[in-house]
């Protein structure tokens, strides 16, 4: 059965949003695309938008500890995937984002091969989006 973030416990929702907030601020320059991605995730799981923070003072070790408090590896994988999706939402990935996601992932029990798979999957999605724009815009 597929993971549904709407069915996460309040603790799991908070961990997801903390992890996304951390990635959002990792390069100290969050942009509107990434902020909107964070807001959409919070909205889709029914999070109280008045409590949503777009600034984060957390460190990688805080995210690792919070993720490790989740016993279900599928939920940890889901959250890591969402971190990658937020990082790539603006079609750019910094070395810091990539290195940090690998560090967090491996320290929460997710294999490098699985993290590679997530990054490849995300890259295919970006390619698909770019191709879609080309199909609409070409030959005008």
C-alpha positions as CSV (number, residue, x, y, z in Angstrom):
1,X,0.0,0.0,0.0
2,X,1.3,3.4,-0.9
3,X,2.4,5.9,1.8
4,X,-0.1,8.8,2.2
5,X,1.3,11.8,4.0
6,X,-2.3,12.8,5.0
7,X,-2.3,9.7,7.1
8,X,1.0,10.6,8.9
9,X,0.8,11.1,12.6
10,X,1.2,14.7,13.8
11,X,4.8,13.8,14.8
12,X,5.6,12.5,11.3
13,X,4.0,15.5,9.7
14,X,6.2,17.8,11.8
15,X,9.3,15.8,11.0
16,X,8.5,16.0,7.2
17,X,8.0,19.7,7.4
18,X,11.2,20.1,9.5
19,X,13.2,18.2,7.0
20,X,11.8,20.2,4.1
21,X,12.4,23.4,6.0
22,X,15.9,22.4,6.5
23,X,16.5,21.7,2.8
24,X,14.7,24.9,1.9
25,X,17.2,26.9,3.9
26,X,20.4,24.9,3.3
27,X,21.8,27.3,0.8
28,X,20.6,30.4,2.8
29,X,18.6,31.6,-0.3
30,X,15.2,30.0,-0.5
31,X,13.3,30.9,-3.6
32,X,9.6,31.2,-4.2
33,X,9.4,27.9,-6.1
34,X,10.8,26.0,-3.2
35,X,8.8,27.9,-0.6
36,X,5.6,27.2,-2.6
37,X,6.6,23.5,-2.8
38,X,6.9,23.4,1.0
39,X,3.5,25.2,1.4
40,X,1.8,22.8,-1.0
41,X,3.1,19.7,0.9
42,X,1.9,21.2,4.2
43,X,-1.5,22.1,2.7
44,X,-2.0,18.6,1.1
45,X,-1.6,16.9,4.5
46,X,-3.9,19.3,6.2
47,X,-1.3,21.0,8.3
48,X,-2.3,24.2,10.1
49,X,-0.8,26.8,7.6
50,X,-0.6,29.4,10.4
51,X,2.0,27.2,12.1
52,X,4.1,26.6,9.0
53,X,7.7,27.9,9.2
54,X,9.7,28.7,6.1
55,X,12.9,29.5,8.2
56,X,14.8,26.8,9.9
57,X,17.5,26.9,12.5
58,X,17.8,23.1,12.6
59,X,21.1,21.3,11.8
60,X,21.5,18.1,9.8
61,X,22.0,16.2,13.1
62,X,18.6,17.4,14.3
63,X,17.0,16.1,11.1
64,X,18.8,12.8,11.3
65,X,17.7,12.3,15.0
66,X,14.1,13.2,14.1
67,X,14.1,10.8,11.1
68,X,15.6,8.0,13.2
69,X,12.7,8.4,15.6
70,X,10.5,7.0,12.8
71,X,10.6,3.3,12.9
72,X,9.0,2.7,9.5
73,X,11.8,2.8,6.9
74,X,9.2,3.5,4.2
75,X,8.2,6.7,5.8
76,X,11.9,7.7,6.2
77,X,12.3,7.0,2.5
78,X,9.2,9.0,1.7
79,X,10.5,12.0,3.6
80,X,14.0,11.7,2.0
81,X,12.3,11.6,-1.4
82,X,10.3,14.7,-0.6
83,X,13.6,16.4,0.5
84,X,15.0,15.6,-3.0
85,X,11.8,16.9,-4.6
86,X,12.0,20.2,-2.8
87,X,15.7,20.5,-3.6
88,X,15.1,20.0,-7.3
89,X,11.8,22.0,-7.4
90,X,13.5,24.9,-9.1
91,X,15.3,22.6,-11.5
92,X,18.6,23.3,-9.8
93,X,20.6,21.2,-7.3
94,X,23.5,22.6,-5.3
95,X,26.4,20.4,-4.2
96,X,25.5,21.2,-0.7
97,X,21.9,20.0,-1.2
98,X,23.1,16.7,-2.8
99,X,25.8,16.0,-0.2
100,X,23.5,16.8,2.7
101,X,20.7,14.6,1.4
102,X,23.1,11.7,1.0
103,X,24.5,12.3,4.5
104,X,21.1,12.4,6.1
105,X,19.8,9.5,4.1
106,X,22.7,7.2,4.9
107,X,22.6,8.1,8.5
108,X,19.0,7.2,8.7
109,X,19.4,3.7,7.3
110,X,18.8,4.4,3.6
111,X,21.3,2.9,1.2
112,X,23.3,4.9,-1.2
113,X,21.8,2.8,-4.1
114,X,18.3,3.8,-3.0
115,X,19.2,7.5,-2.7
116,X,20.8,7.2,-6.2
117,X,17.5,5.8,-7.4
118,X,15.5,8.7,-5.9
119,X,17.8,11.3,-7.5
120,X,17.5,9.5,-10.9
121,X,13.8,9.3,-10.6
122,X,13.6,13.1,-9.7
123,X,15.9,13.9,-12.7
124,X,13.5,12.0,-15.0
125,X,10.6,14.1,-13.7
126,X,12.5,17.3,-14.4
127,X,13.3,16.1,-18.0
128,X,9.6,15.3,-18.4
129,X,8.6,18.8,-17.3
130,X,11.1,20.5,-19.6
131,X,9.9,18.3,-22.5
132,X,6.3,19.3,-21.8
133,X,7.2,23.0,-22.0
134,X,9.0,22.4,-25.3
135,X,6.0,20.6,-26.7
136,X,3.7,23.6,-25.9
137,X,6.2,26.3,-27.0
138,X,7.8,24.8,-30.1
139,X,6.8,25.7,-33.7
140,X,4.9,28.8,-32.7
